């Protein structure tokens, strides 16, 4: 039976677990991720399908199940699995997506690696995704494509199935034209995205950057521009915009553009933060700290996350503020994104080197100033650390959104805690009362963390109250409803935009 909603995402919507020699499909371990939210949309349609890839040593193996039927708490839906060889995955994902696209999307032109990119394989994989989506989609269905590694799917799909509605959501930043245009395939990518009915980004800056790139190469006309709503216009952020383009025309088509920040499952996090086991763990953490203040930083081992810059700032603070030695502890969680990639391996080695230097210079038998955690922390434990921390120090050099800072605010059901947040995280346009910091400036980084540590309780609670209210308002369900409005016809979407704002 054809599907009314087809979600195209590189990850499968479950975990494969071997039980008694048989493969079973289990729910994802973290119920707070994007995958459960996407699956929740299936309950709104008569029939849904998901298209993803699966590693396959031999794609021609007749025993490979291309389509599997799933039934879970979200209903019944089919998963169309594309068999990709290890060589295809390396070329399409690890090389093209991570070595070429990732640095450009985040503004790191100096890390861009063009030479090993096999563009024909990237096209081939994207075509396979488009074919699978076209085969699953009912007449007039919605096909929802996710993220930059599937940039070419909309263009191919429009050729295969001109009847379907195509929506694309971009989970990373989108850079300005002078950076995006470093990519030799820029025109092909932009033409594909402009084949969509809706293109969504986290914040207005990324929308406007996309339009600037499109205009630099193509005859794109602005049809509609709106004032940015207050919820996405914190003046403390380097990413703020006063107006955002919401509709463009290209090649006889109208394309709606949407700024819609992904949120977190606030209800789930609050329930976890308030349960008895978490309360007990928080007590244990604080007892271990004694009278010291805990600074918590959580992220991936990635040059975009600013981990090295943060540890260097912490070292400067200990050097310049002898009165804080023995009084603070930084728990820096930096989990490797991909151990097979040289760039990330070097970042990990640098983090370990700096951490060793800091602990060697300032640590003693009673106090270790820095805890560097490189293994994944279970989410239940992480929530306990969110609750116990005095300061969350989130300082990426570039970040499409950053959900850690929202998780921290959601977990602070006690109303306390200070969030120090980089101006270059997408979430900074929402969280106006976070302590802003510029991770490219030593002075800004150093003064922000010292200011946060010294902040009096009344101010801490006042700031956290405002941030929590925003995180609660623009949670993951808010994003889901925003996406549903985008699935409507262009006229319906346009008329409802004012109501949403």
Secondary structure by P-SEA (a helix, b strand, c coil): ccccbbbbbccccbbbbbcccbbbbbcccccccaaaaaaaacccccbbbbbbbbbbccccccccccbbbbbccccbbbbbbbbbcaaaaaaacccccccccccccccccccccccccaaaaaaaaaaaaaaaaaaacccbbbbbbbcccccaaaaaaaaacccbbbbbbbcbbbbcccccccccaaaaaaaaaacccbbbcccaaaaaaaaaaaaaccccccccccccccccccccccccccccccbbbcccbbbbbbbbbbbcaaaaaaaaaccaaaaaaaaaaaaaaccbbbbbbbbccccccaaaaaaaaaaaaaaacccccccbbbbbbbbbcccccaaaaaaaaaaaaaaaaaaaaccccccccbbbbcccccaaaaaaaaaaccbbbbbbccccccaaaaaaaaaccccbbbbbcccccccccccccccccccccaaaaaaaaaaaaaccaaaaaaaaaaaaaaaaaacaaaaaaaaaaaaccaaaaaaaccccc
